[in-house]
Amino acid sequence: MDDFQLLYDVFVEDFGVQHTFYFDEIQLVDGWERFVDRLYKHGNKVIVTGSNAKMLSRELGTLLTGRHVSKEVYPFSMSEYMELLGVKVTRDSFYTTEGRAMLQNVQKDYLKDGGFPQYLRSKNVEYLKSLYNDIIYRDIIVRYRLMSDKPLKETVYYLISNATHLFTYNSVAKSVGLKSSETVKDYISYLEETYLVGLLPKYDVKVGEQIKSPKKIYFIDNALVGIIGFSFSGNEGSRLENAVYIELRRRGKELFYHNDGNECDFIVREGLRITEAYQVCVSMQEEKTRQRELEGIRSAMKAYSLSEGYIITREETEDVKVEEGVVHLVSFARWIL
């Protein structure tokens, strides 16, 4: 607290009395919440930013319960990406040959480039590598006093190689040569706290079954993970599904996957009800693929009494009438914009 008071005194000397304060990564300093609480009690507005969900929420929930508003900030959406590039879209863009071609090109670049503003401005791969290393070393290895970086990095590489696919803690432990699945569980928990990854559980009314079931893993930005895992970079299906996951999270959706023999990529729960279902598929041109994807979305629609379902594709748009209702095929660009 003495250091904070000294900082405040110097700040007032240089800039005069202020009533709005901004702190970035302040959770790295012990006792920060007491200083922020004191500023707040004296009528000041305080904005705190940080990259660790657990630490921020835990500390904000001590002295500042009921007196703070939290907001998660994600990498740029496709509309923000287009605004940065100066690309304008109108309703007509979805119906003209030139407009659709433009949207497909922008969509392709967005799925590859991701949404970190600094990288989008510079296209400097070293920036992404530095960001990744900062997360691994500063936010995880140093913070949790890990003895070695190799097991954690190998775990991340394995997860990226299997992004959007099912995994268990045991399967990861065996693949990377770790003795304990609990270590893998800890690693993934650390990665979640830094916002690098997100886990998708299977939906089950029995919480115990939900916890035991295999999970799927997604990453916060396509370009960032593209520099870590080559298999991810070249897999259009994984990049498309990962981008859909990020967008649904950005919209504040509570997400699960559905599997009763047929799998549906994303279902949305609101309260006690499942209200939406999404399938992701690059192309529905092949009949075998079309039938598989339709069976997956229809399975979820039937299980949760939904009259509509969505299959997000690279460029196809179509309404398919099925016994359960209507399945909307919609291009990623149209859906996200």
N, C-alpha and C positions, 0 to 999 in steps of 0.2 A: 504493500500500500504506500510505503514511503516513496518508492520509485514513481508510482503513478502520480502522487502529489507533486513531486519534483517536475515531472513531465507537464503537468497541468500549469504549474507556476511559470515555467519557461514559455509555454504556449501563450499564456495571457500576456507575458512581457513582450513577446514578439508580435502578436496579432490582436491584442486587446480582448475584452470580454466577448465570448462567443456562447451561443446557446444550441448549436448543432455540432455533434461530434461523430466522426467516422473512425472505426477501428477495423483493421483487416487482420485475420488470424490471431486475434487477441487471446483466443483460448489456449495458446501456447504459454501464456504467462499465468502463473498461479495467483489466485485471488482476484482475477479481473472482474468477476461478476459483482464483487462488493463495491469496486470503484464505479462500475457502470450504474449500480443501484443508487449510489450516492449522487451521481450526476443527474439521474432521473428524478430523484426526490427534490432536487433543487430546480426543477422545472425545465430541464434540458431535454432535447431530443437526441437519442443515441442510436446510430446505425452500426450494427456489428456484422461483419462478413467472415466466413470461415469455410474450410473444406473438410470438416469432420462432423458428420451428422450427429453421432452419438455424444461427443463431448459438448457440442453446442447445446443440444436439447437437454442434456443432463444438467448443465450449469445454469441455463436459462430457467430451468424448472425449479431451482432452489430458491434464490432470493427474488426472482422476477416473475413468479407464477401469476398469471392473469394480467400482467402488465407489459406483455410483449406480443408482437405479431411476427410469425416466421413465414418466410417465402423461399421456396426452392427456385434457383435460377439454373436453367438448362442451356446447353449450346444452342446456337441459332436454329430456329425452325426453317423450313424451306422458304416461307414468305420473307423472313428476316434475311435469309441468305440472298434472295433475289433483290431485296431492297438495297443490300450492301453492294451488289453488283450493278445496280441501276437498271435491272430488268423489270419491265412492267407487264402485268398480265390483266386482261379484261375477260369478261364472260365469253366474248367472241373467240378468244384464244383457244377454247376447248373445241371449237367447231370448224375452224379453218385449217387447211392443210399446213399453212405456214405456222399457225399458232400451235398446233399439236406437235410439229417438228421442233419448235423452239422449246416447248415444255419438256419434251423427251430429252433434249440435250441438257437442259438445266437440271432435270431430275437425275440424269446419269452422273453429272458432275457433283451434285449435292450428295448423292449416295456414296461417292468416293471421297469427296473433300470434307465431309462432316460439317460441324457448326461452330468450331472455336474461332472467334473473330480475329484474333491475332494471327493465326495460321492462314485464314482466308485472305488477309491483307498481304501477307508476305510470301506464302507458300513455302516457307522455310521449314524443311523436315527436321532440322536440328532443334527448332522450337518444340515440336511435338516430342522428340526424344528427351529433351530436357524436362518437359512437363511430366512425362512418364517416370523418369528417374526421380524427380522430386517427390512424386506420390509414393513410389516404392521405398525410397530411402528416408526422406524426412517425415512423411506422414505415417509410415508403417514400421520400418526397421528401427529407426531411432526412437520413435514414440513407444513402441512395444518391446524395445530392447532385445530384438532378435539377434542371435549369435552369428547367423550367416544369411546372405542374400540369395544364395543358390537355390535352396528348396522353394522359397517364395516365388522367384522368377520362373522356375520350371513349372510350378503350379499355374501361374498366370499364362504361360505359353501353352500349356495343355488346355486350359479353359478357352483360350482364344481359338485354338485349333478345333474346338468342339462347341464354339459359340452357337447358340440357338438350339442345341441338341440336348437330350436328356443326359443327366449324369447323377451319380451318387458319390457321397464322400469316400466310400470304400473304393469305388472304381478309380477315382482320381489318385488316392493314396497309392494304390497298386501301380498305376501307370507312371507316377513320378518317383516311386521308390521310397515313399514315406512309411514309417512303421505304424503310424496311428492316423485313423480317419478324423480324430478329434483335432489333430494339427491342421488338416485340410479345412475343417469346419472353422477353425480360428482364422486361418488365412483369408478365407472367403468373407468372413465377418469383417475383418479389417478392410478388405477391398471395398465392401459395401459401404462402410462408414466414410470412406474417402470419396464416394460417389463414382468410383471407377466402374463398378459393376452393379447389376441388379439381379436378384433371383426371382424366378417365376415358379411358384408351387402349383401342384395339381389341386384342383378344386375337389373337395370332399366334405360332406356335411359332418363327418367325424373328424375332429381336429387331429386326433392321434394318427389316423390314416394319412391325413394331409401332410403331417410332419415326416412320416416314414417314407412317403412316396418319392421317387426320383424328381429332381428339379431341373429347370432349364436356366441357363445363364446368358445375360445380355450385357453389352458394354455401352458406356455413356456417349461414345462418339466413334463413328466409322473410321475417320482418318487416323485417329489416335491408335486404335487397335490394328489398323492396317499396317503400321510401321513395326508392330511387334510380331504379328503372325501372318506369314505369307499366304497361308491357305485361306485366311479370312479375306484378304485383299482380292483374291481371284474368284471368290464365291459370290456371285450376284444374288443368289437366293438368301444367303445369310445376311448380306448387307441390307437387302430390302426388308427382311424380317426384323433385323436389329433396329432399323430406322423407324419402323412401325411401332415397335416397343417404346422407343424413346419418345415418340410423339404422343402415344397413349399416356405415358407417365407425365409428360408435360401438361396434358389436359387433366391431370389429377385423378386418373382412373385407378381403381383397385383391381389388380389383374391376377388372373390364374390361367392355367391351361386346362383343357378338358380332354379326358381320355377314358372311354368305356369300351375300348377295342378299336374305335375310330377316334382320331385325335383332331382337336381344334386348337389352333395356335393360341388364341387369346379370348378369354371371356371376362366380362366386366361385372363386378358385384357392386350394387348400391344397397346399403343396408343389409337385409336378409335375402335379397333377390338378385338373380343373374339377369341383367337387362340388355346386354349386348354380346355379340359373338363375331369374331374376326378370324379369317383364314388368310394366309399370305402365300402367294404363288407367283413366280416370275411370269409364267405363261400357261394358259389353259388350252393351248392348241392341240396337244396330244390327247387322244381320247382316254387313255389309261390314267393320265394325270388329272384330267377333268373329272373323271368319275371318283377318283380318290379324294380330291379336294372337296367335291360336292358332298360326298359321304361324310367327311369330317365335319363340315359346317352344319349339315342337316342333323347329324347326331347331337350336336350341341343345341340346335334349335328345338329338337324334340325333347331333349332332357330337361330344358328349362322353359318350355312353352313359349318360345319366341316365334313371332310371325315373320321376322326379317333377320337376315344374316348377311355378312359382307365378306367378299373375297377380294383382297387388294392385290393387284397385278402390276406388271410393268406398264402396260398400255391398253389393256382390253377393257371395254365397257359394255355391259349387257345385264339385263334382268332375266333371271331364270326362275320360272315358276316351278315350285316343288310341292309335295304333299303338305309340308309344314307351313308354307307361305311363299316368300320370295327371297331368292338369294341375289344380291346385287354384286355384280362384278364391276369393279371401279379401279381406274388407274391410280397409282400412288399420288401423282401430281394433283389429280382432281380431288382425291380424298383429303389430302393434307392442306390444300389451298381453299 
